[in-house]
Structures are given as structure tokens and as C-alpha cells.
Amino acid sequence: MMFDTAGSAELIFAVCHIYATFNDTFIHVTDISGRETFVRVTGGMMVKADREESSPYAAMLAANIVCERLRKIGINALHIKIRGKGGA
């Protein structure tokens, strides 16, 4: 068996920085100190058309890629920090 069942209760944390603008969505995952980058994906990397970079679909595809890569690394817990442009 590849995974140890006794050590599976241990949480390995990372920090997920999500920055959503009117033109794109950035997802950047670092270690707790912020020094080492594990994954950095944008919505523009997921779609071909420039007009679709900021769509919820592109952000969902980026989030799926981030989840897959973090599972491969062995990170199983995240602190999430969200920034975004907005207004009424």
C-alpha cells in the first residue's frame, strides 16, 4: 500500500491566495511562510479566448488543476486568502 494509514490524520497546510479581477482570476498556493510557491495558475491559462479569462468556468478549471497538483505534492489542508476588485 502506498499511503500510511496511521499518518493520514496529520494535516499538511498551505496558503491559497486567490485574486479575482474583472479581467482574470489568479490562484497562487505557497507554503505557510509564503516563500515557496507550490502552484500558480490563472484563468487565462485554462481558456483560449481572451474574453473568457475572467469567467467562472475558467476559475473553476484553474481550481481543479490546483487541487490535482496539491494532492500529488501531499498537501491536504489550505488557508484561503481572497482579494478582489469590486463595487456596487
Secondary structure, 3 states (H helix, E strand, C coil): CCCCCHHHHCCCEEEEEEEECCCCEEEEEECCCCCCEEEEEEHHHCCCCHHHCCCHHHHHHHHHHHHHHHHHHCCCEEEEEEEECCCC
